[in-house]
């Protein structure tokens, strides 16, 4: 199958997955092809999206969840202070479904319900009366207001204060120290908070300017905000209003959860729930031995140790049309991940005083759009996905992912592998090999060497980095790893966050969340804009997405289309791959569900045996 057809097949499968509402492995979906012709294709998901196993639920037991990583998580267990995804994954059992997504990932009712009033420009929180912190204190309006006041506080140094929160009435004055409270955040009663916005834009329905969680005001109020991230009440003994609460931990490596004694919801069957960091090199053995029950976001580079592949690295199916496994103690479930990989270029620094990105005065090494585009076309992402990820990742064609089917366009072209086009772009822009060493010089004849920051963390990290470096060498570009080596996770993001001048180009990934609005990643006031890229047309297109006109569905879809086309053309970054989220489940686990829209919560987790299933296949 050609690379173009493989990508089309994957994108069709993505749309089928998003339409799926259960654990089926096959469905038919009609899609629009790149040539404008419709074609019916029967497509197959490798695995179902959920498991509901037969057998009586065990009363008690300990469920062990493995979080794969080669470095400890940072362990800031607070929803407005944490920044690393491993910490977020580790604290999920105590967050639970405070708010959940609807069919298009808009906010729908969780343990906190929301109502929206476009005419009044308000969003109102309605806290469930039964929701209680693990110390017995009820969750109240103060716990919601506390989140707003911390995010907007002049001493707040986290990444969440941006244009989304600045859109709350009175937030800017509060942030600048001109007001003692936020006038647009009002307590209606003990269980109700009303938030008023300056501009009522569609992203609010998806969570723009909305805090998805509460934090315990009574427990944290006396800790200075500047000291909160390092305080034991955040690091070691955080409170929970979800099904589970932290009982003990080995910092950065293991968390032991027990049921929240004040949990008001469904009765919890488990005695304990363990979150355990597993080194990538130990994961396969741990799963086969039954040392961990659940590994979500299963690493694609370990896939061939569990699933039979043919000589070309493709999955082999049994007589029932199911993937043929190499183990008998596990099941797998999968879904489309809400993330995409990208190649990023550095354009400037974060100006803390102004609260915005500031580009280099001379435009930096990547001021020439042709160079950026050429680097994109030179990447053989299909080759990477086939060789190292066994088809569990596919070349991305857009900065909008299939996770948001209402805004994603299957026909967007993106940057497919085209080294000849890369060479043509470089030639026309004046990047030529003047001295005959095999590498191109800049248009003014100076040597061109690009520093490339790449993250460690798996056995295939180094081969993949070298594969890309060879791709760029093939079109005459001299690219080398920063410091000549891979960088571990925490150091990688520290260097990006701190705008290390030695970092010029890097490869990373974004989780996109429920709100498709891209301002938080690519706006000039977004700290998460690690590119530090600023573009006036981009500003205008982001404003169009956020305008009141975008409440009209057709207008909103067109606004996203125009934004995506512009950023693809300007190429401040290049999308590289979409991911399939794969989850390994031990056969003693009663149920697990990774569908986008579901009622499953951590309180539903249960076992059917007190002993884990152990692999007996050789």
FIVEX-621963 format. One line per 4 residues: for each residue z, y, x of C-alpha. Coordinates in Angstrom, 1 decimal. Layout:
N
Z Y X ~ ...
//
This chain:
618
0.0 0.0 0.0 ~ -0.9 3.5 1.4 ~ 1.9 6.0 2.1 ~ 0.7 8.2 -0.7
0.7 5.4 -3.2 ~ 4.2 4.3 -2.0 ~ 5.5 7.8 -2.6 ~ 3.9 8.0 -6.0
5.4 4.6 -6.9 ~ 8.8 5.8 -5.8 ~ 8.7 9.0 -7.7 ~ 7.6 7.1 -10.8
10.5 4.8 -10.3 ~ 12.8 7.8 -10.0 ~ 11.7 9.1 -13.4 ~ 12.3 5.7 -14.8
15.8 5.5 -13.4 ~ 16.7 8.8 -14.8 ~ 15.4 7.7 -18.2 ~ 17.4 4.5 -18.0
20.7 4.4 -20.0 ~ 22.0 1.0 -19.0 ~ 22.1 -1.8 -16.4 ~ 18.5 -2.9 -16.8
16.3 -3.5 -13.8 ~ 12.9 -3.0 -15.4 ~ 11.4 -0.4 -17.7 ~ 8.0 1.2 -18.3
7.5 4.9 -17.8 ~ 4.3 6.9 -18.2 ~ 3.9 9.6 -15.5 ~ 1.3 12.2 -14.5
-0.5 11.3 -11.3 ~ -1.5 13.9 -8.6 ~ -5.1 13.8 -9.9 ~ -4.0 14.8 -13.4
-4.6 11.3 -14.9 ~ -2.0 9.4 -16.8 ~ -1.2 5.8 -15.8 ~ 1.1 3.3 -17.3
3.1 1.5 -14.6 ~ 5.7 -1.1 -15.0 ~ 8.2 -0.4 -12.3 ~ 11.2 -2.3 -11.1
14.6 -1.1 -9.8 ~ 16.0 -3.3 -7.1 ~ 19.4 -3.5 -8.8 ~ 21.1 -2.5 -12.0
23.1 0.7 -12.3 ~ 26.3 -0.8 -13.4 ~ 28.3 -4.1 -13.5 ~ 30.4 -5.4 -16.4
31.6 -8.8 -15.2 ~ 32.9 -11.6 -17.5 ~ 36.5 -12.7 -17.1 ~ 39.9 -11.5 -18.2
41.2 -8.3 -16.6 ~ 43.9 -9.0 -14.0 ~ 47.2 -7.3 -14.7 ~ 47.9 -5.5 -11.4
46.3 -6.2 -8.0 ~ 45.0 -3.9 -5.3 ~ 41.4 -2.6 -5.2 ~ 40.1 -1.6 -1.8
37.3 1.0 -1.5 ~ 35.6 1.4 1.9 ~ 34.4 4.9 3.0 ~ 31.9 4.5 5.8
32.3 6.9 8.7 ~ 32.7 7.0 12.5 ~ 35.2 9.9 12.4 ~ 38.3 10.5 10.3
38.0 12.7 7.2 ~ 39.5 16.1 7.5 ~ 42.0 15.5 4.7 ~ 42.2 18.9 2.9
42.9 17.5 -0.5 ~ 42.3 20.6 -2.5 ~ 39.1 21.4 -4.5 ~ 38.7 25.0 -3.5
39.5 24.4 0.2 ~ 37.8 21.1 1.3 ~ 34.4 21.4 2.9 ~ 33.5 17.8 4.1
32.1 15.2 1.7 ~ 34.2 12.3 3.1 ~ 37.3 14.2 2.0 ~ 35.8 14.7 -1.4
35.0 11.0 -1.7 ~ 38.5 10.1 -0.6 ~ 40.2 12.2 -3.3 ~ 38.0 11.1 -6.2
40.6 8.8 -7.8 ~ 42.9 11.8 -8.4 ~ 40.2 14.1 -9.6 ~ 38.6 11.8 -12.2
36.6 13.2 -15.1 ~ 38.2 16.7 -15.4 ~ 34.6 17.7 -16.3 ~ 31.6 15.4 -16.6
27.8 15.8 -16.8 ~ 25.5 15.6 -19.8 ~ 22.0 14.1 -19.9 ~ 20.6 17.0 -17.8
23.8 17.4 -15.8 ~ 25.0 20.3 -17.9 ~ 28.7 20.4 -18.5 ~ 30.0 18.2 -21.3
33.5 17.4 -22.4 ~ 35.8 15.7 -20.0 ~ 39.6 16.0 -19.8 ~ 38.9 19.8 -20.0
36.4 20.9 -22.7 ~ 34.2 24.0 -22.4 ~ 32.8 26.3 -25.0 ~ 30.1 28.9 -24.2
29.4 32.1 -26.1 ~ 26.2 33.8 -24.9 ~ 26.7 36.9 -27.1 ~ 30.2 37.5 -25.7
29.2 36.4 -22.2 ~ 32.1 34.0 -22.0 ~ 33.0 30.5 -21.0 ~ 36.3 29.1 -22.3
38.3 26.2 -20.9 ~ 40.2 24.0 -23.4 ~ 42.7 21.9 -21.5 ~ 43.6 18.5 -23.0
47.3 18.8 -24.2 ~ 48.1 15.4 -22.6 ~ 46.9 16.3 -19.1 ~ 49.9 16.3 -16.8
50.5 16.7 -13.1 ~ 52.0 13.7 -11.2 ~ 55.4 15.5 -11.0 ~ 55.6 15.6 -14.8
54.6 19.3 -15.2 ~ 51.8 19.8 -17.8 ~ 48.5 21.3 -16.7 ~ 48.3 24.8 -18.0
46.1 27.9 -18.0 ~ 47.8 29.1 -14.8 ~ 46.3 26.2 -12.9 ~ 42.8 27.3 -13.8
43.4 31.0 -13.2 ~ 45.0 30.0 -9.8 ~ 41.7 28.5 -8.6 ~ 39.8 31.7 -9.5
42.5 33.9 -7.8 ~ 42.4 31.8 -4.6 ~ 38.6 31.7 -4.4 ~ 38.3 35.4 -4.9
41.3 36.4 -2.8 ~ 40.6 38.7 0.2 ~ 42.2 36.1 2.5 ~ 40.1 33.3 1.3
37.9 32.0 4.2 ~ 36.4 29.0 2.4 ~ 32.7 28.6 1.3 ~ 33.0 28.9 -2.5
33.2 32.6 -2.9 ~ 29.5 33.7 -3.4 ~ 27.3 35.4 -6.0 ~ 28.3 32.8 -8.6
31.9 33.8 -8.6 ~ 31.1 37.5 -8.0 ~ 29.4 37.4 -11.4 ~ 32.8 37.1 -13.0
34.0 40.4 -14.4 ~ 36.5 42.0 -12.1 ~ 36.1 39.5 -9.3 ~ 34.5 41.8 -6.8
37.2 44.4 -7.2 ~ 39.9 41.7 -6.8 ~ 38.1 40.3 -3.7 ~ 37.9 43.7 -2.1
41.6 44.3 -2.7 ~ 41.0 47.0 -5.4 ~ 42.7 45.1 -8.2 ~ 45.7 42.8 -8.5
44.1 40.4 -10.8 ~ 40.7 39.4 -12.1 ~ 40.1 41.3 -15.3 ~ 37.5 38.8 -16.6
39.7 35.8 -16.3 ~ 42.2 35.8 -19.2 ~ 44.9 33.4 -20.4 ~ 44.5 33.0 -24.2
47.4 30.5 -24.5 ~ 49.0 27.8 -22.3 ~ 45.9 25.5 -22.7 ~ 43.1 28.0 -23.0
41.4 30.3 -20.4 ~ 38.5 32.6 -21.2 ~ 36.1 33.8 -18.4 ~ 33.8 36.7 -19.0
30.7 37.2 -16.9 ~ 28.7 40.3 -15.9 ~ 25.3 38.6 -16.3 ~ 25.2 35.6 -18.6
22.7 33.3 -16.9 ~ 21.7 29.7 -17.6 ~ 23.4 28.3 -14.5 ~ 26.8 28.9 -16.2
26.0 26.0 -18.5 ~ 25.7 23.9 -15.4 ~ 28.9 25.3 -13.8 ~ 27.9 28.5 -12.1
31.2 30.5 -11.7 ~ 33.1 27.6 -13.3 ~ 35.8 25.7 -11.5 ~ 35.3 22.0 -12.1
39.0 21.2 -11.4 ~ 42.5 22.7 -11.7 ~ 45.0 23.0 -8.9 ~ 48.8 23.0 -9.5
49.9 26.7 -9.5 ~ 53.6 25.8 -9.7 ~ 53.3 23.6 -6.6 ~ 51.2 25.8 -4.4
51.9 29.4 -5.5 ~ 54.4 30.1 -2.7 ~ 52.2 29.0 0.1 ~ 50.2 31.8 1.8
46.5 31.2 1.2 ~ 45.9 31.4 5.0 ~ 48.3 28.5 5.6 ~ 47.4 26.4 2.5
44.7 24.2 4.1 ~ 47.2 23.0 6.8 ~ 50.3 22.6 4.5 ~ 51.8 19.2 3.8
51.5 19.8 0.0 ~ 47.7 19.8 0.5 ~ 47.4 17.4 3.4 ~ 49.9 14.8 2.7
51.5 15.1 -0.8 ~ 49.0 16.7 -3.2 ~ 49.6 16.5 -6.9 ~ 47.2 14.8 -9.2
46.4 15.2 -12.9 ~ 44.0 12.3 -12.8 ~ 44.6 8.5 -13.1 ~ 45.9 8.0 -9.6
48.2 9.9 -7.1 ~ 48.5 9.5 -3.4 ~ 51.5 7.4 -2.4 ~ 51.1 7.2 1.3
48.4 7.6 4.0 ~ 47.3 7.2 7.5 ~ 45.8 10.6 8.0 ~ 42.0 10.6 8.1
41.8 6.8 7.7 ~ 43.7 5.2 4.8 ~ 45.0 6.5 1.5 ~ 47.2 4.3 -0.8
46.9 5.4 -4.4 ~ 49.2 4.3 -7.2 ~ 48.9 5.1 -10.9 ~ 49.9 8.6 -11.9
53.1 7.9 -13.9 ~ 52.3 10.8 -16.3 ~ 48.7 9.8 -16.9 ~ 47.9 10.2 -20.6
44.6 8.3 -20.8 ~ 43.6 4.7 -20.8 ~ 46.2 2.3 -19.4 ~ 45.5 1.5 -15.7
45.3 -2.2 -14.8 ~ 45.6 -1.8 -11.0 ~ 48.9 -1.7 -9.1 ~ 47.3 0.1 -6.2
43.9 1.5 -5.1 ~ 43.2 1.9 -1.4 ~ 40.7 4.3 0.2 ~ 39.9 3.0 3.7
37.7 4.4 6.3 ~ 35.4 1.7 7.8 ~ 33.5 2.2 11.0 ~ 29.8 1.5 10.6
29.9 -1.2 13.2 ~ 32.7 -3.0 11.2 ~ 31.3 -2.7 7.7 ~ 29.2 -5.8 7.5
32.0 -8.1 8.6 ~ 34.5 -6.4 6.4 ~ 32.3 -6.8 3.3 ~ 31.6 -10.5 4.0
35.2 -11.2 4.6 ~ 36.3 -9.5 1.4 ~ 38.4 -6.9 3.2 ~ 36.9 -4.2 1.0
35.9 -4.5 -2.6 ~ 33.7 -1.5 -3.1 ~ 31.4 0.4 -0.7 ~ 29.5 3.2 -2.4
26.7 5.0 -0.6 ~ 26.0 1.7 1.3 ~ 24.2 2.4 4.5 ~ 20.5 1.6 4.5
20.6 0.6 8.1 ~ 22.8 -2.4 7.2 ~ 20.6 -3.5 4.3 ~ 18.9 -6.2 6.3
22.2 -7.9 6.9 ~ 22.7 -8.5 3.2 ~ 19.2 -8.7 1.7 ~ 16.3 -11.0 2.8
13.4 -8.9 4.0 ~ 9.8 -9.9 4.9 ~ 8.1 -9.3 8.2 ~ 7.2 -5.7 7.1
10.8 -4.9 6.1 ~ 10.3 -5.2 2.4 ~ 12.8 -6.8 0.0 ~ 12.1 -10.5 -0.9
12.7 -11.5 -4.5 ~ 13.9 -14.9 -5.9 ~ 12.3 -16.9 -8.7 ~ 14.1 -14.7 -11.3
12.7 -11.5 -9.9 ~ 16.0 -10.4 -8.3 ~ 16.5 -9.4 -4.6 ~ 17.3 -12.5 -2.5
20.7 -12.0 -0.9 ~ 22.1 -13.3 2.3 ~ 25.7 -13.3 0.9 ~ 27.3 -14.9 -2.2
30.4 -12.8 -2.5 ~ 28.8 -9.4 -3.4 ~ 26.6 -7.8 -6.0 ~ 24.7 -4.6 -5.6
24.0 -1.7 -7.9 ~ 21.9 1.3 -7.3 ~ 20.7 4.7 -8.6 ~ 18.9 7.8 -7.3
21.2 9.8 -5.1 ~ 21.7 13.5 -5.9 ~ 20.8 14.5 -2.3 ~ 17.9 15.2 0.0
17.5 15.3 3.7 ~ 16.0 18.3 5.5 ~ 14.9 19.7 8.8 ~ 16.5 23.2 9.2
15.7 26.1 11.4 ~ 18.2 28.8 12.5 ~ 17.3 32.4 11.7 ~ 20.5 34.3 12.2
24.3 34.4 11.8 ~ 26.9 34.8 9.1 ~ 28.1 38.5 8.8 ~ 31.6 38.1 7.7
32.1 41.8 7.0 ~ 29.1 42.1 4.7 ~ 29.6 38.6 3.3 ~ 26.0 37.7 3.8
23.5 36.1 6.1 ~ 22.0 38.3 8.8 ~ 18.8 37.4 10.5 ~ 18.2 37.8 14.3
16.6 41.3 14.9 ~ 13.6 39.7 16.7 ~ 13.2 37.0 14.1 ~ 14.3 34.2 16.5
12.4 31.3 17.8 ~ 11.1 30.3 14.4 ~ 9.8 33.7 13.2 ~ 6.3 32.2 13.1
5.7 30.4 9.8 ~ 2.9 28.3 11.4 ~ 5.3 26.8 13.9 ~ 7.7 25.8 11.1
5.0 24.3 9.0 ~ 3.6 22.4 12.0 ~ 7.0 20.9 12.8 ~ 7.0 19.7 9.1
3.6 18.1 9.1 ~ 4.2 16.4 12.4 ~ 7.1 14.3 11.0 ~ 6.3 10.7 10.0
9.0 10.4 7.4 ~ 7.2 7.4 5.7 ~ 7.4 5.6 9.0 ~ 11.1 6.4 9.4
11.8 5.2 5.8 ~ 9.9 2.0 6.2 ~ 11.2 1.0 9.7 ~ 14.8 2.1 9.5
15.7 2.4 5.8 ~ 13.7 -0.5 4.3 ~ 12.4 1.7 1.5 ~ 15.8 3.0 0.4
14.6 6.5 1.3 ~ 11.3 8.1 0.4 ~ 9.6 11.2 1.6 ~ 10.7 14.3 -0.3
8.0 16.5 -1.7 ~ 10.3 19.3 -3.0 ~ 13.5 21.2 -2.6 ~ 14.3 20.1 -6.1
15.3 16.5 -6.4 ~ 14.5 13.9 -9.1 ~ 18.2 14.1 -10.0 ~ 17.1 17.1 -12.1
14.1 15.8 -14.0 ~ 13.7 18.9 -16.1 ~ 12.9 21.0 -13.0 ~ 11.5 18.4 -10.6
7.7 18.2 -10.2 ~ 6.3 14.8 -9.2 ~ 3.0 16.5 -8.2 ~ 4.4 18.9 -5.7
2.7 18.2 -2.3 ~ 5.4 19.0 0.2 ~ 5.0 18.1 3.9 ~ 3.4 14.7 4.2
2.7 13.3 7.6 ~ -0.4 15.0 9.0 ~ -0.4 15.5 12.8 ~ -4.0 16.8 12.8
-3.0 19.6 10.4 ~ 0.0 20.4 12.6 ~ -2.2 20.7 15.6 ~ -4.6 22.9 13.7
-1.8 25.3 12.6 ~ -0.5 25.5 16.2 ~ -3.9 26.1 17.6 ~ -4.7 28.9 15.1
-1.4 30.6 15.7 ~ -1.9 30.6 19.5 ~ 0.4 27.8 20.6 ~ -1.6 26.2 23.4
-0.9 24.1 26.4 ~ -1.7 26.6 29.1 ~ -0.4 24.8 32.2 ~ -1.6 21.3 31.3
1.8 19.6 31.2 ~ 1.3 18.2 27.7 ~ 3.5 20.8 26.0 ~ 2.3 24.0 24.2
3.4 27.4 25.3 ~ 4.2 30.3 23.0 ~ 1.3 32.7 21.9 ~ 2.4 35.1 24.8
2.2 32.2 27.3 ~ 6.0 31.5 27.7 ~ 7.4 28.0 27.8 ~ 8.5 26.7 24.4
11.4 24.3 24.3 ~ 13.3 23.6 21.1 ~ 16.9 22.4 20.9 ~ 17.4 19.8 18.2
20.9 19.0 16.8 ~ 21.2 15.5 15.4 ~ 24.2 13.6 14.0 ~ 25.6 10.3 15.3
27.1 7.8 12.9 ~ 24.9 4.7 12.8 ~ 23.0 2.3 15.0 ~ 19.7 3.8 14.0
20.6 7.4 14.5 ~ 19.4 7.5 18.1 ~ 16.1 5.6 17.4 ~ 15.4 7.9 14.5
16.1 11.1 16.5 ~ 13.8 9.8 19.3 ~ 11.1 8.9 16.8 ~ 11.0 12.5 15.5
11.0 13.9 19.0 ~ 8.0 11.7 19.8 ~ 6.3 12.9 16.6 ~ 6.6 16.5 17.8
5.6 15.5 21.4 ~ 2.4 14.0 19.9 ~ 1.4 17.5 18.7 ~ 2.4 19.1 21.9
5.9 20.4 21.1 ~ 8.7 20.0 23.5 ~ 11.9 19.1 21.5 ~ 15.1 17.8 23.1
18.5 17.0 21.7 ~ 21.3 19.6 22.1 ~ 23.3 18.6 25.2 ~ 21.0 15.6 25.5
23.0 13.5 23.0 ~ 23.9 13.0 19.4 ~ 26.8 14.9 17.8 ~ 29.6 13.4 15.7
29.9 14.5 12.0 ~ 32.7 17.1 12.3 ~ 31.5 18.7 15.5 ~ 28.0 18.8 14.0
29.0 20.9 11.0 ~ 31.4 23.0 13.1 ~ 28.5 24.1 15.3 ~ 26.4 24.9 12.2
29.2 26.7 10.4 ~ 30.1 28.8 13.5 ~ 26.4 29.6 14.3 ~ 26.4 28.1 17.7
23.6 30.0 19.6 ~ 22.6 26.7 21.3 ~ 21.6 25.2 17.9 ~ 18.0 26.1 17.1
16.8 23.3 14.9 ~ 18.8 20.5 13.1 ~ 18.5 17.7 10.6 ~ 21.0 17.4 7.8
21.3 16.7 4.1 ~ 22.4 18.4 0.9 ~ 24.1 17.0 -2.1 ~ 22.8 19.0 -4.9
25.5 18.8 -7.6 ~ 25.0 19.1 -11.3 ~ 23.8 22.7 -11.2 ~ 20.2 22.9 -10.1
20.5 26.6 -9.3 ~ 19.7 26.9 -5.5 ~ 21.5 30.2 -4.9 ~ 24.5 28.5 -3.3
22.3 27.0 -0.6 ~ 19.5 29.5 -0.1 ~ 20.9 32.8 -1.3 ~ 21.6 35.6 1.2
25.2 35.7 0.2 ~ 25.7 31.9 0.4 ~ 27.8 30.6 3.3 ~ 26.3 27.2 2.8
22.9 28.9 3.8 ~ 23.3 27.3 7.2 ~ 19.8 28.4 8.0 ~ 20.9 32.1 7.7
17.5 32.7 6.2 ~ 16.9 35.9 4.2 ~ 13.7 36.6 2.3 ~ 13.1 39.4 -0.2
10.7 37.3 -2.4 ~ 13.2 34.5 -2.3 ~ 15.9 36.9 -3.5 ~ 13.6 37.9 -6.4
12.8 34.4 -7.4 ~ 16.5 33.3 -7.3 ~ 17.3 36.3 -9.5 ~ 14.5 35.2 -11.9
16.1 31.7 -12.1 ~ 19.5 33.4 -12.9 ~ 18.1 35.9 -15.4 ~ 18.9 35.9 -19.1
15.2 35.1 -19.7 ~ 15.9 31.7 -18.2 ~ 17.7 30.6 -21.3 ~ 14.2 29.9 -22.5
13.4 26.4 -21.3 ~ 9.7 27.1 -20.5 ~ 10.6 30.3 -18.6 ~ 13.3 28.5 -16.7
11.0 25.6 -15.6 ~ 8.4 28.1 -14.4 ~ 11.0 30.1 -12.5 ~ 12.1 26.9 -10.6
8.5 26.1 -9.9 ~ 7.8 29.5 -8.4 ~ 10.9 29.4 -6.3 ~ 10.1 25.9 -5.0
6.5 26.7 -4.2 ~ 7.6 29.8 -2.2 ~ 10.3 28.1 -0.1 ~ 7.9 25.2 0.6
5.3 27.8 1.8 ~ 7.7 29.8 3.9 ~ 9.3 26.6 5.3 ~ 12.7 27.9 6.5
13.5 24.2 6.2 ~ 11.4 21.2 5.4 ~ 12.6 18.5 2.9 ~ 12.4 15.1 4.5
13.7 12.3 2.2 ~ 15.2 11.4 -1.1 ~ 17.7 8.6 -1.1 ~ 18.5 5.6 -3.2
22.3 5.3 -3.7 ~ 23.3 1.7 -3.1 ~ 26.8 0.3 -3.9 ~ 28.2 -3.1 -2.8
30.6 -4.7 -5.2 ~ 32.8 -7.7 -4.5 ~ 32.6 -10.4 -7.2 ~ 36.3 -10.0 -8.1
35.7 -6.5 -9.4 ~ 35.6 -6.3 -13.2 ~ 33.4 -3.3 -13.6 ~ 31.7 -0.4 -11.7
29.3 2.2 -13.0 ~ 27.1 4.7 -11.1 ~ 24.9 5.9 -13.9 ~ 24.4 9.6 -14.1
25.8 9.9 -17.7 ~ 28.7 7.6 -18.3 ~ 32.2 7.4 -19.8 ~ 33.5 5.2 -17.0
36.4 6.7 -15.0 ~ 38.7 5.5 -12.3 ~ 41.3 4.4 -14.8 ~ 38.7 1.8 -15.9
38.7 0.1 -12.5 ~ 40.0 -3.4 -12.7 ~ 39.9 -6.9 -11.1 ~ 39.4 -10.4 -12.4
41.0 -12.1 -9.5 ~ 43.9 -11.4 -7.1 ~ 41.9 -12.8 -4.2 ~ 38.7 -11.2 -3.0
35.5 -13.3 -2.9 ~ 34.5 -14.3 0.6 ~ 31.0 -15.0 1.8 ~ 30.2 -18.7 2.3
26.6 -18.4 3.2 ~ 25.4 -18.6 6.8
//
